[in-house]
Amino acid sequence: MMGGMTIMSGAEPISIDGGDVGVVLCHGYPSTPQSMRGWAEHLGAAGYTVRVPLLPGMGTHWKDLNATTWHDWYGELERAHDELAARCSTVFAAGLSMGGLLATKLAQERPSLAGLVLVNPIFKHNSPALLVLPMLRHVVPSLGGIAGDIKKSGVTELAYDRNPLQAMYSQTKLWRIVVEDLPQLRLPVLLLTSAVDHVVPALSWRTFLDRVGSAEVTHIVLQDSYHVATLDNDAELIFAESLDFFRRLTPSDGSPT
């Protein structure tokens, strides 16, 4: 248990053992693996070995998140990846929102990855609140929540209803680091972005497309989902497109049956 805090029911890390091709999925901020469960199970049913780590400070209480930084979140994703890489000959990374940011950092640090799937990734934001964040974080521990941006009715994202500002400030530092290194990224990328996203502006994915060095980037627009698209109306489309992407990029001798 992280910090002795109880993990929310449904927020547990997900581990599915399948074939020789692995996928590490990274949830967003301030969310949990619950937002990736459908995707993980879909890939598991297709024969993949899947890991969805619970990022440190998440899935317990929002105050725990303020005690962590991007180094903690990234370290957990890297551990999950390295465990997969030790048992699978081909490994892919995928992420939602800040999970997309962390998965991109992983691709920069682990060029042996076979490909990268990003769903509404965050690389940049134009919120005026960000200008005062470096100062505000010393005064206020958290602001109102940013989770649960889902078009489909009756679906809930298991996430904090507060945005802890120390943690948010750390995340903004990672945006700059990752964006700066995007021209060196060479992996094939599947980018899926919602036409309407109330959390992450189009500026974010445009920044990615402007700077990324990859020769192969496929961009699909999700017409019927908001930010948390993996739980929204286009979830099945994300699952199907990612599966096609993984199959296409898997060496023919190692594809799951």
Salt bridges, closest charged atoms under 4 A:
ASP17 OD1 - ARG51 NH2 2.66
ASP17 OD2 - ARG87 NH2 3.53
GLU41 OE2 - ARG37 NH1 3.78
GLU76 OE1 - ARG79 NH2 2.87
GLU78 OE2 - ARG110 NH1 3.32
ASP82 OD1 - HIS81 ND1 2.69
ASP82 OD2 - ARG110 NH2 2.83
GLU83 OE1 - ARG51 NE 2.71
GLU83 OE2 - ARG87 NH1 3.88
GLU109 OE2 - LYS105 NZ 2.75
ASP149 OD1 - HIS198 ND1 2.81
ASP197 OD2 - HIS227 ND1 2.81
GLU216 OE2 - ARG248 NH2 2.96
ASP224 OD1 - LYS151 NZ 2.78
